């Protein structure tokens, strides 16, 4: 942050969001664990918006879409859990240390390597979750009946 102005962040609101999202993913995973019918219903719904490769025979396409939906759902759920659990525990520690402003957090990060590492890890987890959501959003949006006719939905090969 050499020379940059420290942003004025509402830490209390960020904390509420982190705990709300953490509670949400824990509740969702508990429902999936205890109510397999809800898990399967969600997979079937998600399968309708899943874009699969064209190479599958017609009679295998829906089954493949369900498998892709399951992998996607489980991966995103694990990313959510990792990101929001780290954020929640980090905010608890910030509260214990009395760090409630951007200035106090930045000052602490400059002297506490462990805190710097935890903040960096949390940011990486949240950024990875954001990356995955950005990839899923167009699939879900273009699967709606109103918008679908205006798009050619194809799955592109990964490029690294």
C-alpha positions as CSV (number, residue, x, y, z in Angstrom):
1,X,0.0,0.0,0.0
2,X,3.0,2.3,-0.6
3,X,1.4,5.7,-0.8
4,X,-2.1,4.4,-1.4
5,X,-4.9,5.7,0.7
6,X,-6.3,3.1,3.1
7,X,-10.0,2.4,2.1
8,X,-12.7,3.2,4.5
9,X,-14.3,-0.2,5.0
10,X,-17.3,-1.0,7.2
11,X,-15.7,-3.9,9.1
12,X,-18.8,-4.6,11.1
13,X,-20.8,-5.1,7.9
14,X,-18.1,-7.2,6.4
15,X,-18.1,-9.4,9.6
16,X,-21.9,-9.8,9.4
17,X,-21.6,-10.8,5.7
18,X,-18.9,-13.4,6.5
19,X,-20.9,-14.9,9.3
20,X,-24.1,-14.9,7.4
21,X,-22.5,-16.6,4.4
22,X,-20.7,-19.1,6.7
23,X,-24.0,-20.0,8.4
24,X,-25.7,-20.3,5.0
25,X,-23.2,-22.8,3.6
26,X,-23.2,-24.8,6.8
27,X,-27.0,-25.0,6.8
28,X,-27.0,-25.9,3.1
29,X,-24.5,-28.7,3.6
30,X,-26.5,-30.0,6.6
31,X,-29.6,-30.1,4.5
32,X,-27.8,-32.0,1.7
33,X,-26.5,-34.5,4.3
34,X,-29.8,-35.1,6.0
35,X,-32.2,-34.7,3.1
36,X,-30.8,-36.6,0.1
37,X,-34.1,-35.8,-1.8
38,X,-33.3,-32.0,-1.5
39,X,-29.7,-32.7,-2.7
40,X,-30.9,-34.6,-5.8
41,X,-33.7,-32.1,-6.5
42,X,-31.0,-29.3,-6.5
43,X,-28.8,-31.3,-8.8
44,X,-31.6,-31.9,-11.3
45,X,-32.4,-28.2,-11.3
46,X,-28.7,-27.3,-11.8
47,X,-28.3,-29.9,-14.5
48,X,-30.8,-27.9,-16.7
49,X,-28.4,-25.0,-16.7
50,X,-25.2,-27.0,-17.0
51,X,-23.4,-26.8,-20.4
52,X,-21.8,-30.1,-21.4
53,X,-19.5,-31.0,-24.2
54,X,-21.3,-31.8,-27.5
55,X,-19.6,-35.2,-27.9
56,X,-22.0,-37.1,-25.6
57,X,-24.8,-39.2,-27.2
58,X,-28.3,-37.8,-26.8
59,X,-29.4,-40.5,-24.4
60,X,-26.4,-39.8,-22.1
61,X,-26.5,-36.0,-22.1
62,X,-28.9,-35.5,-19.1
63,X,-27.0,-38.1,-17.0
64,X,-23.7,-36.3,-17.8
65,X,-25.3,-32.9,-17.0
66,X,-26.3,-34.3,-13.6
67,X,-22.7,-35.5,-13.0
68,X,-21.3,-32.2,-14.0
69,X,-23.8,-30.4,-11.8
70,X,-22.8,-32.5,-8.8
71,X,-19.1,-31.9,-9.3
72,X,-19.7,-28.2,-9.7
73,X,-22.0,-27.9,-6.7
74,X,-19.7,-29.9,-4.4
75,X,-16.6,-27.9,-5.6
76,X,-18.3,-24.5,-5.1
77,X,-19.8,-25.6,-1.7
78,X,-16.2,-26.6,-0.6
79,X,-14.9,-23.3,-1.8
80,X,-17.7,-21.4,0.0
81,X,-17.0,-23.3,3.2
82,X,-13.2,-22.7,3.0
83,X,-13.6,-19.0,2.2
84,X,-16.3,-18.1,4.7
85,X,-15.0,-20.2,7.6
86,X,-11.6,-18.5,7.2
87,X,-13.3,-15.1,7.0
88,X,-15.4,-15.7,10.1
89,X,-12.5,-16.9,12.2
90,X,-10.4,-14.1,11.0
91,X,-13.1,-11.5,12.0
92,X,-13.4,-13.2,15.4
93,X,-9.6,-12.8,15.9
94,X,-9.7,-9.2,14.7
95,X,-12.4,-8.5,17.2
96,X,-10.4,-10.1,20.1
97,X,-7.4,-7.9,19.2
98,X,-9.6,-4.8,19.0
99,X,-8.9,-4.3,15.3
100,X,-12.1,-2.6,14.0
101,X,-10.9,-0.1,11.4
102,X,-8.9,-0.3,8.2
103,X,-6.1,1.7,9.7
104,X,-5.8,-0.6,12.7
105,X,-5.9,-3.7,10.6
106,X,-3.2,-2.4,8.2
107,X,-1.0,-1.4,11.1
108,X,-1.3,-4.9,12.6
109,X,-0.6,-6.6,9.3
110,X,2.7,-4.7,9.0
111,X,3.9,-6.1,12.3
112,X,2.2,-9.5,12.5
113,X,3.3,-12.0,9.9
114,X,0.8,-14.7,10.9
115,X,-2.1,-12.2,10.6
116,X,-0.7,-11.1,7.2
117,X,-0.7,-14.8,6.1
118,X,-4.2,-15.4,7.3
119,X,-5.5,-12.3,5.5
120,X,-3.7,-13.3,2.3
121,X,-5.1,-16.8,2.5
122,X,-8.6,-15.6,3.1
123,X,-8.4,-13.2,0.1
124,X,-7.1,-16.0,-2.1
125,X,-10.0,-18.2,-1.1
126,X,-12.6,-15.5,-1.7
127,X,-11.0,-14.6,-5.0
128,X,-11.1,-18.3,-6.1
129,X,-14.8,-18.5,-5.1
130,X,-15.5,-15.3,-7.0
131,X,-13.7,-16.8,-10.1
132,X,-15.9,-19.9,-10.0
133,X,-19.1,-17.9,-9.5
134,X,-18.2,-15.7,-12.4
135,X,-18.0,-18.8,-14.5
136,X,-21.3,-20.3,-13.3
137,X,-23.3,-17.1,-13.6
138,X,-23.5,-17.0,-17.4
139,X,-24.5,-20.7,-17.5
140,X,-27.4,-20.1,-15.1
141,X,-28.4,-16.8,-16.7
142,X,-28.4,-18.2,-20.3
143,X,-30.4,-21.2,-19.2
144,X,-33.5,-19.2,-18.5
145,X,-36.3,-19.6,-21.0
146,X,-36.5,-15.9,-21.7
147,X,-32.8,-15.5,-22.6
148,X,-31.7,-18.9,-23.9
149,X,-32.9,-18.3,-27.5
150,X,-30.4,-15.5,-27.9
151,X,-27.3,-17.5,-26.9
152,X,-25.4,-20.4,-28.4
153,X,-24.5,-22.4,-25.3
154,X,-21.2,-24.3,-25.9
155,X,-18.6,-25.6,-23.5
156,X,-15.2,-24.3,-24.5
157,X,-12.1,-26.4,-23.7
158,X,-10.0,-25.2,-20.8
159,X,-7.1,-22.9,-21.8
160,X,-4.3,-22.4,-19.4
